[in-house]
Amino acid sequence: MYLFGKTALTHAGEQLAELFFPVACALCGKRIGSALCEECAESVPVIISRENGIVSGFAYQDEKIRAVIHKLKFGGYQPLGVRLGELLADILTEHLFEEDGLVAHETIAVLPIPLSRKRHRTRGFNQSEKIAQGLIKRSPESYTVFKDVLYKVKDT
């Protein structure tokens, strides 16, 4: 069995490591086993932005979300990406399924934004794929991830 290119054994190893070395909250530093504790997660501002069928759930201009994204992208804090994906799934479920009336059997396509090869080698992971993992983890029936649809043609 594969989970986003990882074997189930690798995934189980990561889960076991988290048990002995709990993940710390990216904002407050509490070692609670989550990359973002509930208190800090609730403090992250939510804004639903819809443009041309593209939906965003976070207020990216806010300093808290900017700090979280910075730790994910440049601090290499990969569990934070999955946690952001879980939060995003909750936000989107509330706004798309409950408020907009999408029915539960409708599946939303998720297209992770690719990194350049150079950036991927440097960083070691794609942060948007980590966020997509969190979406799938929280609501596997609601989202389908298409990793190989978009391609980076210019290094930015």
FENGI-V293744 format. One record per backbone hydrogen bond with DSSP energy under -0.5 kcal/mol. NH is the residue of the N-H (numbers start at 1). CO is the residue of the C=O. Records with the same first field share a line. If there is no record, write none. Layout:
NH = CO + CO
This chain:
3 = 6
4 = 2
6 = 3
8 = 1
11 = 7
12 = 8
13 = 9
14 = 10
15 = 11
16 = 12
17 = 13
18 = 14
19 = 15
20 = 16
21 = 17
25 = 30
26 = 35
29 = 25
32 = 23 + 30
33 = 23
34 = 23
41 = 37
42 = 38
43 = 39
44 = 40 + 41
47 = 57
49 = 47 + 56
50 = 48
51 = 54
54 = 51
56 = 49
59 = 45
60 = 58
62 = 59
66 = 62
67 = 63
68 = 64
69 = 65
70 = 66
71 = 67
72 = 68
73 = 69
74 = 70
75 = 70
76 = 72
77 = 71
78 = 76
80 = 77
81 = 77 + 78
82 = 78
83 = 79
84 = 80
85 = 81
86 = 82
87 = 83
88 = 84
89 = 85
90 = 86
91 = 87
92 = 88
93 = 89
94 = 90
95 = 91
96 = 92
97 = 92 + 93
98 = 93
99 = 94
100 = 95
102 = 96
106 = 103
108 = 142
110 = 144
112 = 110
120 = 116
121 = 117
122 = 118
123 = 119
124 = 120
127 = 125
129 = 126
130 = 126
131 = 127
132 = 128
133 = 129
134 = 130
135 = 131
136 = 132
137 = 133
138 = 134
139 = 135
142 = 139
143 = 139
144 = 108
146 = 110
147 = 145
149 = 146
153 = 151
